């Protein structure tokens, strides 16, 4: 599995660097900015995990609301539980790469992660209620928009408060 992941990552890296090179030909300044962002592997990894977590959130929300008949808030909360569980494991393993010396340290880290995600759940719930139930925008479109805002907030929470390098 590690070899497959490494091979996949090399392919993605080569493709991204080719695109960045093309951008650099059009605009050297923008190309340089893209290259420095791409070389920030923690940020790049977080974006990949963020996209995957958003996909989990979106798919579970779709299943909850379209197949199970849940309304906006219960569907949002169900999707949140699945996405946060996935996000904790993925962020710990692939983005911040932290190691806990004891079960207690792991429990503290996980509890902190879930607690900070409760803040983003509140943000997501309020925005979904406002945009979907009050303003009557399309729930699937708003789910995607709100998740982009949540990814940004969660990166800040994770970086500053949860996965601190010791």
DSSP file (Angstrom, degrees, kcal/mol; ACC not computed):
  #  RESIDUE AA STRUCTURE BP1 BP2  ACC     N-H-->O    O-->H-N    N-H-->O    O-->H-N    TCO  KAPPA ALPHA  PHI   PSI    X-CA   Y-CA   Z-CA
    1    1 A X     >        0   0    0      0, 0.0     4,-2.5     0, 0.0     5,-0.2   0.000 360.0 360.0 360.0 -41.3    0.0    0.0    0.0
    2    2 A X  H  >  +     0   0    0      1,-0.2     4,-2.6     2,-0.2     5,-0.2   0.892 360.0  50.4 -62.3 -38.9    2.9    2.4    0.9
    3    3 A X  H  > S+     0   0    0      2,-0.2     4,-2.5     1,-0.2    -1,-0.2   0.900 110.3  49.3 -66.2 -40.3    4.5    1.7   -2.5
    4    4 A X  H  > S+     0   0    0      2,-0.2     4,-2.6     1,-0.2    -2,-0.2   0.917 112.3  48.0 -63.8 -43.7    1.2    2.4   -4.3
    5    5 A X  H  X S+     0   0    0     -4,-2.5     4,-2.8     2,-0.2    -2,-0.2   0.908 112.2  49.5 -62.8 -42.5    0.7    5.7   -2.4
    6    6 A X  H  X S+     0   0    0     -4,-2.6     4,-2.3     2,-0.2    -2,-0.2   0.910 112.3  47.5 -64.2 -42.0    4.3    6.7   -3.1
    7    7 A X  H  X S+     0   0    0     -4,-2.5     4,-2.0     2,-0.2    -2,-0.2   0.920 113.0  48.5 -64.2 -44.6    3.9    6.0   -6.8
    8    8 A X  H  X S+     0   0    0     -4,-2.6     4,-2.5     1,-0.2    -2,-0.2   0.921 111.3  50.3 -61.0 -44.9    0.6    7.9   -6.9
    9    9 A X  H  X S+     0   0    0     -4,-2.8     4,-2.9     1,-0.2    -2,-0.2   0.900 108.2  52.4 -62.9 -41.0    2.1   10.8   -5.1
   10   10 A X  H  X S+     0   0    0     -4,-2.3     4,-2.5     2,-0.2    -1,-0.2   0.896 110.6  48.8 -61.3 -39.7    5.1   10.9   -7.6
   11   11 A X  H  X S+     0   0    0     -4,-2.0     4,-2.3     2,-0.2    -2,-0.2   0.922 113.1  45.8 -65.0 -44.7    2.6   11.0  -10.5
   12   12 A X  H  X S+     0   0    0     -4,-2.5     4,-2.8     2,-0.2     5,-0.2   0.918 113.2  50.9 -63.1 -43.3    0.6   13.8   -8.9
   13   13 A X  H  X S+     0   0    0     -4,-2.9     4,-2.6     2,-0.2    -2,-0.2   0.918 110.5  48.3 -61.5 -44.9    3.8   15.7   -8.1
   14   14 A X  H  X S+     0   0    0     -4,-2.5     4,-1.9     2,-0.2    -1,-0.2   0.917 113.6  47.1 -63.1 -43.5    5.1   15.4  -11.7
   15   15 A X  H  X S+     0   0    0     -4,-2.3     4,-2.2     2,-0.2    -2,-0.2   0.932 113.0  48.6 -63.3 -46.0    1.7   16.6  -13.1
   16   16 A X  H  X S+     0   0    0     -4,-2.8     4,-2.7     1,-0.2    -2,-0.2   0.912 110.8  50.3 -61.8 -43.1    1.5   19.5  -10.7
   17   17 A X  H  X S+     0   0    0     -4,-2.6     4,-2.1     1,-0.2    -1,-0.2   0.856 109.1  52.1 -66.1 -33.6    5.1   20.6  -11.4
   18   18 A X  H  X S+     0   0    0     -4,-1.9     4,-2.0     2,-0.2    -1,-0.2   0.919 111.5  46.5 -66.4 -43.0    4.4   20.5  -15.2
   19   19 A X  H  X S+     0   0    0     -4,-2.2     4,-2.5     2,-0.2    -2,-0.2   0.916 111.9  51.1 -64.2 -42.9    1.3   22.7  -14.7
   20   20 A X  H  X S+     0   0    0     -4,-2.7     4,-2.5     1,-0.2    -1,-0.2   0.884 107.7  53.3 -61.9 -38.8    3.3   25.0  -12.5
   21   21 A X  H  X S+     0   0    0     -4,-2.1     4,-1.4     2,-0.2    -1,-0.2   0.907 109.3  48.4 -62.7 -42.2    6.0   25.3  -15.2
   22   22 A X  H  X S+     0   0    0     -4,-2.0     4,-1.4     2,-0.2     3,-0.2   0.909 110.9  50.1 -63.9 -42.1    3.3   26.2  -17.8
   23   23 A X  H  X S+     0   0    0     -4,-2.5     4,-3.2     1,-0.2     8,-0.4   0.902 107.6  55.4 -61.1 -40.5    1.9   28.8  -15.4
   24   24 A X  H  < S+     0   0    0     -4,-2.5    -1,-0.2     1,-0.2    -2,-0.2   0.807 102.7  55.4 -63.2 -31.0    5.5   30.2  -14.9
   25   25 A X  H  < S+     0   0    0     -4,-1.4     3,-0.3    -3,-0.2    -1,-0.2   0.871 114.7  39.2 -69.0 -36.4    5.9   30.6  -18.7
   26   26 A X  H  < S+     0   0    0     -4,-1.4     2,-0.3     1,-0.3    -2,-0.2   0.908 139.7   7.5 -77.8 -45.0    2.7   32.8  -18.8
   27   27 A X     X  -     0   0    0     -4,-3.2     4,-3.0    -5,-0.2    -1,-0.3  -0.831  61.7-167.5-142.6  98.7    3.4   34.6  -15.5
   28   28 A X  H  > S+     0   0    0     -2,-0.3     4,-2.4    -3,-0.3     5,-0.2   0.860  91.8  52.7 -55.5 -37.0    6.8   34.0  -13.8
   29   29 A X  H  > S+     0   0    0      2,-0.2     4,-2.0     1,-0.2    -1,-0.2   0.938 112.9  42.7 -65.5 -46.7    5.6   35.7  -10.6
   30   30 A X  H  > S+     0   0    0      2,-0.2     4,-2.8     1,-0.2    -2,-0.2   0.885 112.8  54.4 -66.4 -38.8    2.5   33.5  -10.4
   31   31 A X  H  X S+     0   0    0     -4,-3.0     4,-2.4    -8,-0.4    -2,-0.2   0.907 108.4  48.9 -60.5 -42.4    4.5   30.5  -11.3
   32   32 A X  H  X S+     0   0    0     -4,-2.4     4,-2.3    -5,-0.2    -1,-0.2   0.897 111.4  49.4 -63.9 -41.1    6.9   31.2   -8.5
   33   33 A X  H  X S+     0   0    0     -4,-2.0     4,-2.3     2,-0.2    -2,-0.2   0.931 111.6  48.7 -63.2 -45.8    4.0   31.6   -6.0
   34   34 A X  H  X S+     0   0    0     -4,-2.8     4,-2.7     1,-0.2    -2,-0.2   0.896 111.1  51.1 -61.2 -40.6    2.5   28.3   -7.2
   35   35 A X  H  X S+     0   0    0     -4,-2.4     4,-2.2     2,-0.2    -1,-0.2   0.915 110.0  48.2 -64.9 -42.5    5.8   26.5   -6.8
   36   36 A X  H  X S+     0   0    0     -4,-2.3     4,-0.6     2,-0.2    -1,-0.2   0.889 113.5  48.1 -67.4 -36.2    6.4   27.8   -3.3
   37   37 A X  H >< S+     0   0    0     -4,-2.3     3,-0.9     1,-0.2     7,-0.3   0.923 111.6  49.7 -65.3 -43.4    2.8   26.8   -2.3
   38   38 A X  H 3< S+     0   0    0     -4,-2.7    -2,-0.2     1,-0.3    -1,-0.2   0.867 106.5  55.9 -63.8 -36.3    3.3   23.3   -3.9
   39   39 A X  H 3< S+     0   0    0     -4,-2.2     2,-1.8    -5,-0.2    -1,-0.3   0.650  83.7  88.4 -73.0 -14.1    6.6   22.9   -2.0
   40   40 A X    <X  -     0   0    0     -3,-0.9     4,-2.3    -4,-0.6     3,-0.4  -0.639  63.4-177.1 -80.2  84.1    4.8   23.5    1.3
   41   41 A X  H  > S+     0   0    0     -2,-1.8     4,-2.9     1,-0.2     5,-0.2   0.794  74.1  57.4 -61.9 -30.6    4.0   19.8    1.6
   42   42 A X  H  > S+     0   0    0      2,-0.2     4,-2.5     1,-0.2    -1,-0.2   0.937 110.4  43.7 -64.4 -44.4    2.0   20.2    4.8
   43   43 A X  H  > S+     0   0    0     -3,-0.4     4,-2.3     2,-0.2    -2,-0.2   0.917 115.3  48.5 -65.9 -43.3   -0.4   22.6    3.1
   44   44 A X  H  X S+     0   0    0     -4,-2.3     4,-2.2    -7,-0.3    -2,-0.2   0.935 112.9  47.8 -62.5 -46.7   -0.7   20.5   -0.1
   45   45 A X  H  X S+     0   0    0     -4,-2.9     4,-2.8     1,-0.2     5,-0.2   0.910 110.6  52.5 -60.3 -41.5   -1.3   17.4    2.0
   46   46 A X  H  X S+     0   0    0     -4,-2.5     4,-3.1    -5,-0.2    -1,-0.2   0.897 107.8  51.4 -62.3 -39.5   -3.9   19.3    4.0
   47   47 A X  H  X S+     0   0    0     -4,-2.3     4,-2.5     2,-0.2    -1,-0.2   0.916 111.1  47.4 -64.4 -41.9   -5.7   20.4    0.8
   48   48 A X  H  X S+     0   0    0     -4,-2.2     4,-2.4     2,-0.2    -2,-0.2   0.942 115.7  44.1 -63.0 -46.9   -5.8   16.8   -0.5
   49   49 A X  H  X S+     0   0    0     -4,-2.8     4,-3.0     1,-0.2     5,-0.2   0.891 112.5  54.0 -64.7 -38.3   -7.1   15.5    2.9
   50   50 A X  H  X S+     0   0    0     -4,-3.1     4,-2.5    -5,-0.2    -2,-0.2   0.901 109.0  47.5 -61.4 -41.8   -9.5   18.5    3.0
   51   51 A X  H  X S+     0   0    0     -4,-2.5     4,-2.3     2,-0.2    -2,-0.2   0.924 114.0  47.1 -65.0 -43.8  -10.9   17.6   -0.4
   52   52 A X  H  X S+     0   0    0     -4,-2.4     4,-2.3     2,-0.2    -2,-0.2   0.908 113.1  48.6 -64.1 -41.6  -11.3   13.9    0.6
   53   53 A X  H  X S+     0   0    0     -4,-3.0     4,-2.7     2,-0.2    -2,-0.2   0.899 110.8  50.9 -64.9 -40.6  -12.9   14.9    3.9
   54   54 A X  H  X S+     0   0    0     -4,-2.5     4,-3.0    -5,-0.2    -1,-0.2   0.894 108.6  52.3 -62.5 -39.7  -15.3   17.3    2.0
   55   55 A X  H  X S+     0   0    0     -4,-2.3     4,-2.8     2,-0.2     5,-0.3   0.925 110.1  47.6 -62.8 -44.5  -16.1   14.4   -0.4
   56   56 A X  H  X S+     0   0    0     -4,-2.3     4,-2.5     2,-0.2     5,-0.3   0.945 114.4  47.5 -58.6 -48.3  -17.0   12.2    2.6
   57   57 A X  H  X S+     0   0    0     -4,-2.7     4,-2.3     1,-0.2    -2,-0.2   0.922 114.5  45.9 -58.7 -47.2  -19.1   15.0    4.1
   58   58 A X  H  X S+     0   0    0     -4,-3.0     4,-2.6     2,-0.2    -2,-0.2   0.915 113.9  46.8 -65.3 -46.7  -20.9   15.7    0.8
   59   59 A X  H  X S+     0   0    0     -4,-2.8     4,-2.6     2,-0.2     5,-0.2   0.919 114.3  47.0 -65.1 -43.9  -21.6   12.0    0.0
   60   60 A X  H  X S+     0   0    0     -4,-2.5     4,-2.9    -5,-0.3    -1,-0.2   0.904 112.5  50.6 -65.5 -39.4  -22.9   11.2    3.5
   61   61 A X  H  X S+     0   0    0     -4,-2.3     4,-2.8    -5,-0.3     5,-0.3   0.931 110.8  49.4 -61.4 -45.0  -25.0   14.4    3.4
   62   62 A X  H  X>S+     0   0    0     -4,-2.6     4,-3.0     1,-0.2     5,-0.7   0.936 113.7  45.1 -59.8 -47.7  -26.4   13.4    0.1
   63   63 A X  I  X>S+     0   0    0     -4,-2.6     5,-1.9     3,-0.2     4,-1.4   0.920 114.5  49.4 -62.5 -44.0  -27.2    9.9    1.3
   64   64 A X  I  <5S+     0   0    0     -4,-2.9     6,-2.8     3,-0.2    -2,-0.2   0.909 122.0  31.6 -63.6 -42.9  -28.7   11.2    4.5
   65   65 A X  I  <5S+     0   0    0     -4,-2.8    -2,-0.2     4,-0.2    -1,-0.2   0.855 129.2  33.4 -86.9 -35.1  -31.0   13.8    2.9
   66   66 A X  I  <5S+     0   0    0     -4,-3.0    -3,-0.2    -5,-0.3    -2,-0.2   0.852 131.8  24.6 -91.4 -36.6  -31.8   12.1   -0.4
   67   67 A X  I  <<S+     0   0    0     -4,-1.4    -3,-0.2    -5,-0.7    -4,-0.1   0.788 130.7  36.6-100.2 -33.0  -31.9    8.4    0.5
   68   68 A X  S   <S-     0   0    0     -5,-1.9    -3,-0.2    -6,-0.2    -4,-0.1   0.513 100.9-125.7-100.5  -5.9  -32.7    8.4    4.2
   69   69 A X        +     0   0    0     -6,-0.3    -4,-0.2     1,-0.2    -3,-0.1   0.681  50.8 157.3  74.9  19.3  -35.1   11.4    4.1
   70   70 A X        -     0   0    0     -6,-2.8    -1,-0.2    -7,-0.2     2,-0.1  -0.395  38.2-122.8 -73.6 154.6  -33.3   13.6    6.7
   71   71 A X     >  -     0   0    0     -2,-0.1     4,-2.3     1,-0.0     5,-0.3  -0.269  40.9 -81.1 -86.0-177.8  -33.8   17.3    6.8
   72   72 A X  H  > S+     0   0    0      1,-0.2     4,-2.5     2,-0.2     5,-0.2   0.898 123.4  42.8 -55.0 -52.9  -30.9   19.8    6.5
   73   73 A X  H  > S+     0   0    0      2,-0.2     4,-2.6     1,-0.2     5,-0.2   0.952 116.7  43.7 -68.7 -50.7  -29.7   19.9   10.2
   74   74 A X  H  > S+     0   0    0      1,-0.2     4,-2.3     2,-0.2    -1,-0.2   0.897 116.3  49.9 -61.0 -36.0  -29.8   16.1   10.9
   75   75 A X  H  X S+     0   0    0     -4,-2.3     4,-2.2     2,-0.2    -1,-0.2   0.903 110.8  49.5 -65.0 -40.8  -28.2   15.4    7.5
   76   76 A X  H  X S+     0   0    0     -4,-2.5     4,-2.1    -5,-0.3    -2,-0.2   0.914 112.8  46.9 -63.1 -44.1  -25.5   18.0    8.2
   77   77 A X  H  X S+     0   0    0     -4,-2.6     4,-2.1     2,-0.2    -2,-0.2   0.887 111.4  50.3 -68.5 -38.7  -24.8   16.5   11.6
   78   78 A X  H  X S+     0   0    0     -4,-2.3     4,-1.7    -5,-0.2    -1,-0.2   0.932 112.9  46.4 -63.2 -45.4  -24.7   12.9   10.3
   79   79 A X  H  X S+     0   0    0     -4,-2.2     4,-2.6     1,-0.2    -2,-0.2   0.870 109.4  56.4 -64.5 -36.3  -22.2   14.0    7.6
   80   80 A X  H  X S+     0   0    0     -4,-2.1     4,-3.0     2,-0.2     5,-0.3   0.925 104.3  51.3 -62.0 -46.1  -20.2   15.9   10.1
   81   81 A X  H  X S+     0   0    0     -4,-2.1     4,-2.0     1,-0.2    -1,-0.2   0.933 113.9  44.0 -58.4 -47.3  -19.7   12.8   12.3
   82   82 A X  H  X S+     0   0    0     -4,-1.7     4,-2.1     1,-0.2    -1,-0.2   0.920 116.1  47.0 -64.3 -44.1  -18.4   10.7    9.3
   83   83 A X  H  X S+     0   0    0     -4,-2.6     4,-3.2     1,-0.2    -2,-0.2   0.886 111.6  49.7 -67.9 -39.6  -16.2   13.5    8.0
   84   84 A X  H  X S+     0   0    0     -4,-3.0     4,-2.5     2,-0.2     5,-0.2   0.906 110.6  49.8 -68.3 -40.8  -14.6   14.3   11.4
   85   85 A X  H  X S+     0   0    0     -4,-2.0     4,-1.5    -5,-0.3    -2,-0.2   0.944 116.6  42.0 -61.4 -47.3  -13.8   10.7   12.1
   86   86 A X  H  X S+     0   0    0     -4,-2.1     4,-2.5    -5,-0.2     5,-0.2   0.933 114.2  52.8 -62.1 -46.3  -12.2   10.4    8.6
   87   87 A X  H  X S+     0   0    0     -4,-3.2     4,-2.9     1,-0.2     5,-0.3   0.857 105.2  53.5 -61.8 -39.1  -10.5   13.8    8.9
   88   88 A X  H  X S+     0   0    0     -4,-2.5     4,-2.4     2,-0.2     5,-0.2   0.960 113.0  42.3 -61.8 -50.5   -8.9   13.0   12.3
   89   89 A X  H  X S+     0   0    0     -4,-1.5     4,-2.4    -5,-0.2     5,-0.2   0.931 118.0  45.9 -62.9 -46.1   -7.2    9.8   11.1
   90   90 A X  H  X>S+     0   0    0     -4,-2.5     4,-2.9     2,-0.2     5,-0.7   0.910 114.6  46.6 -66.3 -43.1   -6.2   11.3    7.7
   91   91 A X  I  X>S+     0   0    0     -4,-2.9     5,-2.5    -5,-0.2     4,-1.1   0.910 114.3  47.8 -65.7 -41.4   -4.8   14.5    9.2
   92   92 A X  I  <5S+     0   0    0     -4,-2.4     6,-0.6    -5,-0.3     5,-0.5   0.933 121.6  34.9 -63.7 -45.9   -2.9   12.7   11.9
   93   93 A X  I  <5S+     0   0    0     -4,-2.4    -2,-0.2    -5,-0.2    -3,-0.2   0.890 132.0  21.1 -79.2 -40.9   -1.4   10.2    9.5
   94   94 A X  I  <5S+     0   0    0     -4,-2.9    -3,-0.2    -5,-0.2    -2,-0.1   0.697 127.2  30.4-109.0 -21.6   -0.8   12.2    6.3
   95   95 A X  I  <<S+     0   0    0     -4,-1.1    -3,-0.2    -5,-0.7    -4,-0.1   0.874 129.4  17.1-104.5 -65.3   -0.7   15.9    7.1
   96   96 A X  S   <S-     0   0    0     -5,-2.5    -4,-0.2   -51,-0.1    -3,-0.1   0.682  79.4-155.7 -90.0 -18.8    0.6   16.7   10.5
   97   97 A X        +     0   0    0     -6,-0.8     2,-0.2    -5,-0.5    -4,-0.2   0.860  26.5 172.6  48.2  49.3    2.3   13.3   11.2
   98   98 A X        -     0   0    0     -6,-0.6     2,-0.4    67,-0.1    -1,-0.2  -0.527  22.3-148.6 -87.4 156.5    2.1   13.6   14.9
   99   99 A X        -     0   0    0     -2,-0.2     2,-0.5     0, 0.0    -7,-0.0  -0.989   3.9-150.3-125.2 132.8    3.1   10.8   17.3
  100  100 A X        -     0   0    0     -2,-0.4     6,-0.1     1,-0.1     3,-0.0  -0.888   4.7-153.2-104.7 131.9    1.5   10.3   20.7
  101  101 A X  S    S+     0   0    0     -2,-0.5     2,-0.3     1,-0.0    -1,-0.1   0.650  76.1  18.7 -77.5 -16.2    3.6    8.7   23.4
  102  102 A X  S  > S-     0   0    0      1,-0.1     4,-2.2     0, 0.0     5,-0.2  -0.951  78.4-107.3-149.2 166.4    0.6    7.3   25.3
  103  103 A X  H  > S+     0   0    0     -2,-0.3     4,-2.6     1,-0.2     5,-0.2   0.856 120.7  55.1 -63.1 -34.7   -3.0    6.4   25.0
  104  104 A X  H  > S+     0   0    0      2,-0.2     4,-2.4     1,-0.2    -1,-0.2   0.907 107.0  48.8 -65.7 -41.9   -3.8    9.4   27.2
  105  105 A X  H  > S+     0   0    0      2,-0.2     4,-2.5     1,-0.2    -2,-0.2   0.902 112.6  48.7 -64.1 -41.0   -1.9   11.8   24.8
  106  106 A X  H  X S+     0   0    0     -4,-2.2     4,-2.9     2,-0.2     5,-0.2   0.917 110.9  50.2 -63.6 -43.6   -3.8   10.2   21.9
  107  107 A X  H  X S+     0   0    0     -4,-2.6     4,-2.7     2,-0.2    -2,-0.2   0.901 111.5  48.7 -62.7 -40.5   -7.1   10.7   23.7
  108  108 A X  H  X S+     0   0    0     -4,-2.4     4,-2.6     2,-0.2    -2,-0.2   0.928 112.4  47.9 -63.7 -44.9   -6.3   14.3   24.4
  109  109 A X  H  X S+     0   0    0     -4,-2.5     4,-2.4     2,-0.2    -2,-0.2   0.942 114.6  45.2 -62.0 -47.7   -5.3   15.0   20.8
  110  110 A X  H  X S+     0   0    0     -4,-2.9     4,-2.7     1,-0.2     5,-0.2   0.906 112.9  50.9 -63.0 -42.2   -8.5   13.3   19.5
  111  111 A X  H  X S+     0   0    0     -4,-2.7     4,-2.5    -5,-0.2    -1,-0.2   0.904 111.0  49.0 -63.4 -40.5  -10.7   15.1   22.0
  112  112 A X  H  X S+     0   0    0     -4,-2.6     4,-2.5     2,-0.2     5,-0.2   0.902 110.6  50.8 -63.4 -41.7   -9.1   18.4   21.0
  113  113 A X  H  X S+     0   0    0     -4,-2.4     4,-2.0     1,-0.2    -2,-0.2   0.947 113.7  43.5 -60.7 -49.7   -9.6   17.7   17.4
  114  114 A X  H  X S+     0   0    0     -4,-2.7     4,-1.3     2,-0.2    -2,-0.2   0.877 112.6  53.4 -65.8 -37.3  -13.3   16.8   17.9
  115  115 A X  H  X S+     0   0    0     -4,-2.5     4,-0.9    -5,-0.2     3,-0.4   0.930 110.5  46.1 -64.1 -44.9  -13.8   19.8   20.2
  116  116 A X  H >X S+     0   0    0     -4,-2.5     4,-1.3     1,-0.2     3,-0.6   0.870 109.3  55.8 -65.1 -34.9  -12.4   22.2   17.6
  117  117 A X  H 3X S+     0   0    0     -4,-2.0     4,-2.3     1,-0.2    -1,-0.2   0.768  95.9  65.8 -69.5 -23.6  -14.5   20.6   15.0
  118  118 A X  H 3X S+     0   0    0     -4,-1.3     4,-2.3    -3,-0.4    -1,-0.2   0.868  98.6  54.0 -62.7 -34.4  -17.6   21.3   17.1
  119  119 A X  H <X S+     0   0    0     -4,-0.9     4,-2.2    -3,-0.6    -2,-0.2   0.933 110.3  44.9 -63.1 -45.2  -16.9   25.0   16.5
  120  120 A X  H  X S+     0   0    0     -4,-1.3     4,-2.9     2,-0.2    -2,-0.2   0.821 109.2  57.0 -70.9 -28.4  -16.9   24.4   12.7
  121  121 A X  H  X S+     0   0    0     -4,-2.3     4,-3.1     2,-0.2    -1,-0.2   0.921 107.4  48.7 -63.9 -42.6  -20.1   22.2   13.1
  122  122 A X  H  X S+     0   0    0     -4,-2.3     4,-2.5     2,-0.2     5,-0.2   0.931 112.9  47.2 -60.5 -45.2  -21.8   25.2   14.7
  123  123 A X  H  X S+     0   0    0     -4,-2.2     4,-2.4     1,-0.2    -2,-0.2   0.927 114.8  46.4 -60.7 -45.8  -20.6   27.4   11.9
  124  124 A X  H  X S+     0   0    0     -4,-2.9     4,-2.7     2,-0.2     5,-0.2   0.909 112.5  49.7 -64.6 -43.3  -21.7   24.9    9.2
  125  125 A X  H  X S+     0   0    0     -4,-3.1     4,-2.7     2,-0.2     5,-0.2   0.934 112.6  46.2 -63.0 -47.2  -25.1   24.4   10.9
  126  126 A X  H  X S+     0   0    0     -4,-2.5     4,-2.6    -5,-0.2     5,-0.2   0.930 115.1  46.8 -62.6 -45.5  -25.8   28.1   11.2
  127  127 A X  H  X S+     0   0    0     -4,-2.4     4,-3.2    -5,-0.2     5,-0.3   0.912 113.5  48.0 -64.5 -41.9  -24.8   28.8    7.6
  128  128 A X  H  X>S+     0   0    0     -4,-2.7     4,-2.7     2,-0.2     5,-1.0   0.921 112.8  48.6 -65.0 -42.9  -26.7   25.8    6.2
  129  129 A X  I  X>S+     0   0    0     -4,-2.7     5,-1.8    -5,-0.2     4,-0.6   0.941 117.2  42.3 -59.7 -47.3  -29.9   26.8    8.1
  130  130 A X  I  <>S+     0   0    0     -4,-2.6     5,-2.5    -5,-0.2     4,-0.3   0.954 121.6  38.0 -64.8 -51.7  -29.5   30.4    6.9
  131  131 A X  I  <5S+     0   0    0     -4,-3.2     6,-2.9    -5,-0.2    -2,-0.2   0.851 131.0  25.0 -72.8 -35.2  -28.6   29.7    3.3
  132  132 A X  I  X5S+     0   0    0     -4,-2.7     4,-0.6    -5,-0.3    -3,-0.2   0.912 129.6  32.3 -96.4 -55.7  -30.9   26.6    2.8
  133  133 A X  I  <<S+     0   0    0     -5,-1.0    -3,-0.2    -4,-0.6    -4,-0.1   0.829 132.1  28.1 -78.7 -31.1  -33.8   26.8    5.2
  134  134 A X  I  4<S+     0   0    0     -5,-1.8    -3,-0.2    -4,-0.3    -4,-0.2   0.896 133.4  29.0 -94.1 -50.7  -34.2   30.6    5.4
  135  135 A X  T  4<S-     0   0    0     -5,-2.5    -3,-0.2    -6,-0.2    -4,-0.1   0.578  96.3-134.6 -90.3  -9.7  -32.9   31.9    2.0
  136  136 A X     <  +     0   0    0     -4,-0.6    -4,-0.2    -6,-0.2     2,-0.1   0.802  44.0 158.8  62.4  35.1  -33.9   28.7    0.1
  137  137 A X        -     0   0    0     -6,-2.9    -1,-0.2     1,-0.1     2,-0.2  -0.475  57.7 -76.6 -77.4 161.2  -30.7   28.3   -1.9
  138  138 A X     >  -     0   0    0      1,-0.1     4,-2.4    -2,-0.1     5,-0.2  -0.393  40.3-143.5 -60.6 126.4  -29.9   24.9   -3.3
  139  139 A X  H  > S+     0   0    0      1,-0.2     4,-2.3     2,-0.2    -1,-0.1   0.863  95.9  50.7 -65.7 -36.9  -28.7   22.7   -0.4
  140  140 A X  H  > S+     0   0    0      2,-0.2     4,-1.6     1,-0.2    -1,-0.2   0.896 112.7  46.3 -70.4 -37.9  -26.1   20.7   -2.4
  141  141 A X  H  > S+     0   0    0      2,-0.2     4,-2.0     1,-0.2    -2,-0.2   0.917 115.1  46.9 -66.7 -42.9  -24.5   23.9   -3.8
  142  142 A X  H  X S+     0   0    0     -4,-2.4     4,-3.1     1,-0.2     5,-0.3   0.852 106.5  58.7 -68.4 -34.2  -24.5   25.6   -0.4
  143  143 A X  H  X S+     0   0    0     -4,-2.3     4,-2.0    -5,-0.2    -1,-0.2   0.914 108.3  46.3 -59.2 -43.4  -23.0   22.4    1.2
  144  144 A X  H  X S+     0   0    0     -4,-1.6     4,-1.5     2,-0.2    -2,-0.2   0.930 114.4  46.6 -65.7 -46.4  -20.1   22.7   -1.1
  145  145 A X  H  X S+     0   0    0     -4,-2.0     4,-1.5     1,-0.2     3,-0.3   0.932 113.4  48.0 -61.5 -47.8  -19.6   26.4   -0.5
  146  146 A X  H  X S+     0   0    0     -4,-3.1     4,-2.2     1,-0.2    -1,-0.2   0.873 107.7  56.7 -63.0 -37.7  -19.9   26.1    3.3
  147  147 A X  H  X S+     0   0    0     -4,-2.0     4,-2.3    -5,-0.3    -1,-0.2   0.836 101.9  55.8 -65.6 -32.0  -17.4   23.2    3.3
  148  148 A X  H  X S+     0   0    0     -4,-1.5     4,-1.6    -3,-0.3    -1,-0.2   0.929 109.6  46.1 -63.5 -44.4  -14.8   25.3    1.6
  149  149 A X  H  X S+     0   0    0     -4,-1.5     4,-2.1     1,-0.2    -2,-0.2   0.891 112.1  51.6 -63.0 -39.8  -15.1   27.9    4.5
  150  150 A X  H  X S+     0   0    0     -4,-2.2     4,-3.0     1,-0.2    -2,-0.2   0.876 104.6  56.2 -66.6 -38.4  -15.0   25.0    7.0
  151  151 A X  H  X S+     0   0    0     -4,-2.3     4,-2.1     2,-0.2    -1,-0.2   0.925 108.9  47.3 -58.8 -44.9  -11.8   23.6    5.4
  152  152 A X  H  X S+     0   0    0     -4,-1.6     4,-1.8     2,-0.2    -2,-0.2   0.944 114.5  45.5 -63.2 -48.6  -10.0   27.0    5.9
  153  153 A X  H  X S+     0   0    0     -4,-2.1     4,-2.4     1,-0.2    -2,-0.2   0.907 112.4  51.9 -61.6 -42.0  -11.2   27.4    9.5
  154  154 A X  H  X S+     0   0    0     -4,-3.0     4,-3.0     1,-0.2     5,-0.2   0.851 105.4  54.7 -66.8 -34.5  -10.3   23.8   10.3
  155  155 A X  H  X S+     0   0    0     -4,-2.1     4,-2.9    -5,-0.2     5,-0.3   0.938 110.1  47.1 -61.8 -45.4   -6.7   24.2    9.0
  156  156 A X  H  X S+     0   0    0     -4,-1.8     4,-2.4     2,-0.2     5,-0.3   0.936 114.3  46.6 -62.0 -46.9   -6.2   27.1   11.3
  157  157 A X  H  X>S+     0   0    0     -4,-2.4     4,-2.5     1,-0.2     5,-1.0   0.931 115.6  46.1 -60.2 -45.9   -7.6   25.2   14.3
  158  158 A X  I  X>S+     0   0    0     -4,-3.0     5,-1.9     3,-0.2     4,-0.8   0.930 115.2  45.2 -64.5 -46.3   -5.6   22.1   13.5
  159  159 A X  I  <5S+     0   0    0     -4,-2.9    -1,-0.2    -5,-0.2    -2,-0.2   0.901 122.9  34.0 -65.1 -43.3   -2.3   24.0   12.9
  160  160 A X  I  <5S+     0   0    0     -4,-2.4    -2,-0.2    -5,-0.3    -1,-0.2   0.833 134.1  14.9 -84.8 -32.9   -2.6   26.3   15.9
  161  161 A X  I  <5S+     0   0    0     -4,-2.5     3,-0.2    -5,-0.3    -3,-0.2   0.741 123.5  33.1-118.5 -28.7   -4.3   24.1   18.5
  162  162 A X  I  <<S+     0   0    0     -5,-1.0     2,-1.3    -4,-0.8    -3,-0.2   0.925 113.0  37.4-102.1 -65.1   -4.4   20.4   17.8
  163  163 A X  S   <S+     0   0    0     -5,-1.9     2,-0.3    -6,-0.1    -1,-0.2  -0.433  73.8 165.4 -95.3  61.8   -1.4   18.9   15.9
  164  164 A X        -     0   0    0     -2,-1.3     2,-0.3    -3,-0.2    -4,-0.1  -0.594  39.5-120.5 -79.1 134.5    1.3   21.0   17.5
  165  165 A X              0   0    0     -2,-0.3    -1,-0.1     1,-0.1   -67,-0.1  -0.582 360.0 360.0 -73.0 134.3    4.8   19.7   16.8
  166  166 A X              0   0    0     -2,-0.3    -1,-0.1     0, 0.0    -2,-0.0   0.451 360.0 360.0 -85.3 360.0    6.5   18.9   20.1
